[in-house]
Amino acid sequence: MATIVFLVVLAQTPVEPPEFYAPNEELHSYLMEAMENNPGLHARHTEYLMALQEIPQVTSLEDPMFTYGQFIQSDINRFKLMFQQKFPWFGTLKTRGEKSAAEAEARLQRFFDERNRIGMAVKKAYFEYAFLRESINVTQAQADVLTYMEDTVRAKFSLGLANQDDLVRVSIEQTKLQDRYDGFLRLKPALMAQLNEVLGREPTGEIPWPQEAASPPELPPLPIVLARVRAANPQLRALDSEMESWEKSTELAKKRRFPDFTLGVEYVSISKPRQIRPDRPYPATLNAIERRRMTAANAAQTDRQAVRNVLQGQSAQFSAPERGITPLIDAYSIATYDEPMAYSDGGDDNIMLSLSVNVPLWRKKIRAGIEEAQLGQSMVADDKRQVSLSLASGAEMAAYRFDDAQRRYELYEESLIPQARQAYESLQSQYGTTEGSADFIDVLDSVQTLLRFELDQVRAERDWQIGAAELEYLMGGPWASELTGQVQEQEAEAVVSQKDGEKDSSPEPELEE
């Protein structure tokens, strides 16, 4: 009964809503739209629902067997009915249900992993699209700078303070900048199609430019990140459920050493006394009639001979009446030849109970099934070890990219871009005066440096956001609100100890929150 309640609760448990970090409302709405419309995610959810439907199938008894038999040549029995039900060994149905429940849980974790992957894909496409917008804005701003430089060069050229080469160089830079701008515009439909795909839309749909996005939250220390990956990544959870499924398979394989039982109830219908009225005389009756006829004919012949003897003056000997029981029997047989006669089987209907037990005789087959299930457990354990190592490696690389992108963004934001802009403005100011000592090449180089730094800052911001999306996927969800506590600190310390191969009994160090 407890197993049935557990299975009903499992089947009625709703899928928990997704949790994603979104730096603005627009991205949050895109994430929810992808969760609702992405066909690949719908397929994984359908697989989970299919796995739930398997649970009541494996926990039910096999269909009972109904048998009807009709006797053809027997004079005693008419027909029989048999009802049989097979019962597996004790605990088999419960173990089957637990195995299917573990498989359903694995499918659910695969669904969560696909959901997190789609969330990461939405963020990557969104921030690539945002990077394109920022790149276009930077390029347009630099185009304005080059236009201002062109006006300055033309003014100096008209005064004879600049040469034709300066105008040519400005024109070359403007052409290069225009080519870059055109390349960005040609990339826009492809990035919109990429975002439309993960959103479940048609690829040709128009998508507005992304809104401004806040910076990702501060990343916890690496040991805590690795502990979160190990504890919350759906891929590892799915492998844990697969391991449990193989454990239940081992239990089922061991239960095959014991027999199954088949209970049956059989009803046999036996014929009742019946009467038969002949449609023609029996042979005995015909014999009696023939015997009476022959006897009468013989008697008549004897009497005629006796009359002839009397007429000839001889002694006469007439036939004597037939004596004994034979005439009486013949008379009765002739008189009752058309009366019905009763035939009785001499019994009543019968009910029989039966018990059948299969004999698990072929032990080699059973041992092979147990060995197969145990090998399956070992296989999943190896897969989990490999996936764990791969996820840990990916998390370390993603954490590095996250930190590196954050470092580069802050470096450009706080140092390089302000200095480059200051250098450009100073050189431009010097070059714009009639007695300025700045060379045009220096001014142009400062413009190129400023453009490069601004594009690198935009690229660093994109890498920062994408690194956060990758870490969120590997960690199984956002980390801003739930990466503190003694349990996670202990898990982080265990990851570090396992990684370094050192087993130390000293107290665990405090981790920064």
N, C-alpha and C positions, 0 to 999 in steps of 0.2 A: 504493500500500500504506500509506503514511504517513497518507493521508487516511482510509482505512478504520479504522486504529488510533485516530486522533483522534476519529472519530465514535463508535466503540465506547466509548472512555473517557468521552466526553461523556454518552452515554446511560446509563452505569453510575454516574455521579457522583451521590451522594446530596445532597439539599438540606441545606444547613448548618443546624444547630439555631438557634433564635431566641435573641437576647440582649436582655434587658430589665432595666431597673433596677426593683427591687421593694423598698420600704421595710419589708415584713414578709412572712412566709411565706404568709399567707393570700392576699395579692395575687399572689404568685408562682404559687400553685396555680391561681388564677383565670386568670392569663395562659396557663398551660400548657393548661388546660381549653379556653379559647377557641381556642388554636392547633389543638387536636385536634378540636373539635366544630363550629366555626363553618362553616355551609354555604357562605357566600360565599367563604371562604378555600379550601375544598375545590374550588370551581368554578375558582378561579384556578390551583390546582395541577393540576387536570385539563387546563386549557388548556396548561400547560407540558408535560405528558406527551404531549398530542396533537401539539405542535410537535416533540417528539423523534421521534415515530413518522413524521413527514414526511421526516426526513433519509434513512433508507434507501430511501424511495420515489424521491426526486429524484436520488439517486446511482446508481441502477440503470439498466441499459439498458432500452430499450423491449422489449416482448414480441416475440419473433421471429414471423415470418409463415410459415405452412405452407399451401401451395396444392396442390390435387389437380385435375387436368384429365383428362377422358375424351373421346377422339375418337369422334365418332358416325358420320360418313360417310367417313372416311378408310380406304383399303385398306392403308395402310402402318403407321401408329402405332396403338397401342392406348390408352395413357394416359401421363401425365407427373406427376411429383412435384417440388415446388419448396420450398426452405427459404431464407428471407431474414432477415437481421439488420441493423438500422440502427445505425450508430455516429455519434454527434455529433462535432463538431470537437474537436480536442485541448484538454483542460483544461476542457471544458464541464461534465462531471459533477463535477469537483472544485469548480468555482465554484458550482454549484448546491448542493452540500453545505455550503459555507462560508456561502452566503446563508441556507439553512435553519437552520444552526447559530446564526447571528447573530439570526435571528428567534426561535429557541428561547431564547436568552439574554435577549432583550427580554421574552419572556413570563415568564421566571424573575424578572427584576427587577420586573415588574409584580406578580408573586406576593409578592415581598419587600415591596413598597410596601403591598400590601393587608394583609400580615401586620403590618407596623408600624402601619398605620392602625387595625387591630383592637386591637392592643395599647394604642394611645392611647385608643381608645373604651372599652376595659375600665377603664383608669385613670380616665378622666373620670367614667364611671358609678360607679366605686367611691368616688371622692373626693366626688362629689355625695351619695352615700349616707352617707358618713362625715360630711359637712357637716350633713346632716339629723340624724344622731345627736347631734353636738355641739350643734347648735342646740336640740334637745329637752332635752339635759342642762342647757344654760345657762338655758333657759326654766324648767325645773323648779327650778333653784337660785334663780332670781329669784322664783319663786312662793313658795318658802320664806321669802325675804327679805320679801316683801309680807305673808305670814302673820304673821311676827314683828312687822312694822310695825303690822298690824291689831290684834294683841294689845296693843302698846304704846299705840296710839291709844285703844283701848277702856278700858285701864287709866286713862289720863289723863282720858278722858271721864267715867269714873265718879267721878273726883275733881274734876271740874269744871274741869280744866286744858286740855281740848280741846273743840272744838265738833263739831256734827254734820257740818259740811262736810268735816272731815278724814276722817271715816269714809266719806263718799260718795266722796271722791277715791281713797281706798284701794280701795274697791269697784270704781270705774271702772278703775283700773289692773289689778286682778285679773281683771276681765272681758276687758280687752284682751289680757292675757297668756294667758288661757284660750283666747281666739279664735286667737291665734297658735299656741298649742300644738295645738289641734285642726286648724289648717291644716297643720302639720307632719305630724301623723298621717295626714291624708288624702293627703299627698304620698308617703308611704312606699310604697304599692303601685305607684305609677307609676315610682318610681326602681328598685324591685326588678324590675319588668318590663323596664326599660331595661337593667339589668345582665344579666338572664336572656337578653335578645336577643343581646347580643354574646357571651355564653357558649355560645350554641347550645341553651339550655334552653327549656322551655315558660314563657311569660311569667307564669303564675300561681304559679310555684314560690316557696316561702318561702326567704329568704336572711337569715342572722343579721346582726346589726349588725357593721360592720367593726371590726377590731382597731386598736389604736394603731399609728401609722405614724411612722417616723423622718423627719426633715426631708431634703429633697433635697440632694445634694452641691453644693459650690460650683461655680458656673458659670465656665468659662474666659473669657478676654477675648473680646470680640465678633469681632475679626479671625479668631481661631482657630475660633470657632463658624461663621462664614461659610465659612472654608476647609473645614471638615468637611462642611458642607452641600453645597458644590460637589463634594467628592471622594467622598462616601459616600451621597448621597441616591439611592435606587433609581430615582426618576423620571428623573433625569439619566442614570443608567447605562442605563436602558432606551432613552432617546433616542440614546445613543451606539451601542448595539447596532442600533437602527433605521437610524442613519446608515451603519453598516457594511453592513447588509443592502442599502441602496440603492446603495452603492458596488459590491457584487457584482452587483446588477441592471444597473448600467452596464456592467460587464465582460461579462455575458451578452448584453446588447444589442449590444455591439461584436462579439462572436463570431458573431452572426447574419450578419455580412458574409461569412462563410466557409461553404463547403458542408458538408453531412452526407454520409456514405457509407453505402451499402447493399450488403452482400455477399450473394450468393445461390448456391445449388447446385441444379441442375435435373437430374433423371433422367427420361429418355424411354424408355418400353418400346416396342420395335419387334417386330412380329409375326414368328414363325418359319415355315419352310416347312410347309405343311399339305396334306393329301390330301382330295379331295372325291369321294365316290361318288354318282353321279347316281341319283335316284329315278325317273327316266324317261329314255327315249332322247333324244339330242341331235337337233336338226333335221338335221344332216349325215347322221346314221345313218338317219333316216327317208327322207331324199332318196335315200340309197344303196339302201335297200330298195325304194323306188318305182321307181328306175331299173332295178334287177335285175328287178322284176316286169314292167315295160313291155318290157324287152329279151326276156324269156322269152315274153311274150305275142306280140310281133311275130314271134319265131322260130317259134312254134307256128303262127301264121296263115300264114306263108310255106310251112311244110312241108305244111299242109293243102291249100294252093293247088297245090303241086307234085304231090300225090297225085291231085287232081282232073284236072290236066292229063294225067297218065299214063293215067288211066282213059279220057279222051277222045281218046287217041292223040296228044296233043300232047307237046312236049318239056317235061321237068320240070327245075326249078332250085330245089334245096333251099337253105335258109339256111346260110351259112357261119359257123363259130365266130367269136365276137367276139374281136378281137385288141387289143393294147395293154395299158397299165398300169391303165386305168380299172376294169376288172373286179376287178383285184387290190386296188385301193384300196377299192372298194365292199365287197369281201369282208372286208377287215381292219376296216373301220368297223363292219360288221355284227357281226363276231365279238367285238369289244372294246368294245361300247357300254356294258356294265355294269361295266367295270374302273375303280377310283379313279384320279384324276388329281392330281398334285402341283403346287401353286402356291407359289412362293417370293418373299418380299419382297426378298431379296438384301441384308440388313443385320443388324447387331447392336444391342443396347441402347446408349444414349448417355448420357453425363454431361457437363453443361456448367456452368462457373463464370461468374458474372456480377458486375459492379460497376456500381452506379448512383450518380450524384452529382446532388443537387439544385442548381439554379442560382439563387443569391440575386440575382435580376435586379432586383427592385423596391426600389431604393435609398432611395426616399423613405420607404417604410415602415420601413426599418431606421434611417434618421436620426431619424424620429419616435420610435422606441423608445428610442434613446440620449438624445434630448432629454427624454423623459418621465422616465427614470431620473435624469438630472441635476437636473431640476426637483424630483423627490422628495427628493434630497439637500438642495437649498436649502430646501425646505419644512421638513424635520426640523431643519435648522440654525436656522431662525427659531423653530421651536417650542421648541427647547432654550434659545435665548436668552430667550424669553419666560418659560419655566418657571423658568429660573435667576434672572431678575429677581424673579419672584413669590416663589420660595422665599427669596431673600435678604431681600426685604421682610418676608415672614412671620417669618423668623428674627429680624430686628431687633425686630419688634413683640413676638414671644414672649419674647425676651430682656428687653425693657423690662417686660413684665407679670411675668416671673419676678423681676426685681430689685425692681420696685415692690411686689409681694406680699411678698417677703422683708423689705423695708424696713418695710412696714406691720405685718407680724407682729412683728418685733423691736421696733418702736415701741410697740405695744400691750403686748407681753410685758414689756418692761423699764421702760416709763415710764408710759404712759397708764393702764393698768389698775391697777397698784399705787397710783398717785396717786388715781384715782377711788375705789378701795376704801378708801384711807386717808381721803379726804374723807367718804365715806359713813359709815364707822365713827365718825369724829369727830362728824359731825352727829347720827348716831343716838344716840351716847352723850350728847350735849348735850340732845337732845330727850327722851331717856328719863328724865332727872332732873326733879324737880319744879321746880327753879329754873333749868332749862336755858334758854339764850337762843336756841337754834336754832329756826328757824321750820319748820313742817311742810312748807311748799312747798319749802324748801331741801333737806330730807331726801328728799322724793319726787323732786325733780329729780336728786339725786345717785344715787338708785336707777335712774332712767331712764338716766342717763349711764353708769353701770356696766354696765347691761344692753346698751346700744348698743355700748359698747367691747368687751365680751366677744363679742357676735355678730360685730362687725367683725373681731375677731382670728380667730375661727373661719373667717370668709369669706376673710380674707387667707391663712390656712393652706391652704384649698381652692384658691385662685387660685395659690398657690405650687406646689402639687403638680401642678395641671393645666398650669401653665406649663412645668414640667419635662417632663411627658408630651408636650406639643406640641414642645418643643425636641428631645426624643429622637426623635420621629417625623421632624422635618425633618433632623436630623443622621444619620439612618439607624441609630441605636443609642445605647446609653449612652455618656457621655463621661468617666466618672470615671477609667477605667483607661488610656485611650489617646488623650490629646490633647496629648502632649508630643513633642518631637523636632524636629530641624532641618528636615525636609521639610515638616511641617505649619506651622512658623513661616514658611518661604518661601512656602507657599500663602497664609497669612494676609496676608503683606505684599503679595503679588500682588493679593489681593482689595481691599486698601485702596488700592493704586495705581490699580487699574482703576476703583474707585468715585470717587476724587478726580480722575481724568483727568490725573494727574501721572506723568511718567516721569523717574525720578531714578536716577543712577548711584552714589549714595552707598551705603555699607554698610548692610545691613539692621539695624534695631534689634533688640535682644534682647527677646523677649516673656516676660512673667512666666508661670511654670508654675502 
